[in-house]
């Protein structure tokens, strides 16, 4: 009887344990399994999102590198364009300067043409007129030179005439200030000297020069005849303090 009771109790306890397992433990286990599944799915979703984020980051880095490269190329192109613009501006300024110069030259040419037109000379005769004017100028210059030669010859002739006539009262002709020369020949017998200066230096007949040696007065001489680079002078009476020698200085 007791054994039956124990058996019944054991069966009841088993039934209770099964009931507890079915109504208490099973829902907990099922909930735990569901949570694990959810966590696993969340982990997979998170991993997928992380992978996608890494992919997006890599794409973004690639795009950033391309953007930086494009930016560098753009800067280079901008620099080249700026240099070209500066060159174009410089060229434009040069062209403007040339244009202004050309306009100025054109204005001058128009003014010259108007001046020629006012003279009433045909263009085809301008060269002949210029050549004729050049010939006249050259002829005038030749006449002026001839006048100078004739005037010098006239002075020489007048001086020689005065010397021949013995006109000692005639004033001494002025010579160029600071005129200097040297005695190159001395004739003590006839009391004359030859000087290394002549008409080219402004020496004139009857001109008086001082002869000195070592800063001391030697004599005074009067020019008797003049050549372009030589002259002959007579030693003036009363002014011969010493015998002139070759190499003595003469000055006015």
Secondary structure, DSSP 8 states (H G I E B T S, - for coil): -HHHHHHHHHHHHHHHHHHHIIIIIHHHHHHHHHHHHHHHHHHHHHHHHHHHHHHHHHHHHHHHHHHHHHHHHHHHHHHHHHHHHHHHHHHHHHHHHHHHHHHHHHHHHHHHHHHHHHHT--GGGHHHHHHHHHHHHHHHHHHHHHHHHHHHHHHHHHHHHHHHHT-TTS------TT-EEEEEEEETTTTEEEES--GGGT--TT-EEEEEETTEEEEEEEEEEE-SS-EEEEE-TT--SS---TT-EEE-
